[in-house]
């Protein structure tokens, strides 16, 4: 192939056009990639916004539940105080009832009751009366009286300890 000067000159003149054409193709490819990335980012942003909205709804639900739990806790605390006050009043009434009966009659009832409840009653009774009750309970049920003494004094009690306490 023979290249003439005019052909060579034409090639030199057209070379920037070919180079510009390649640059244009590269530029369009880059623009397409940028648009694609921008669309991906927009899609991701929408997904994140939707997720954030769901999280906000869940957060509001948790806050509402926490508020309901706090209200329930306050109500339970109030009722517990009321119950404790009522029980204390009941305990005082029971103490007076058992003090008005003979130690033998009270002991007969006590040995059939819960040890912790009897211990609560005994703690409210004057020591002299409590000693008489313990003496009567020992005659009826030694094991119960030992458990009661353990409840009252927090130690393992022997029969000898009970006899000493009853005197």
Secondary structure, 3 states (H helix, E strand, C coil): CCCCHHHHHHHHHHHHHHHHHHHHHHHHHHHHHHHHHHHHHHHHHHHHHHHHHHHHHHHHHHHHHHHHHHHHHHHHHHHHHHHHHHHHHHHHHHHHHHHHCCHHHHHHHHCCCCHHHHHHHHHHCCHHHHHHHHHHHHHHCHHHHHHHHHHHHCCCCCHHHHHHHHC
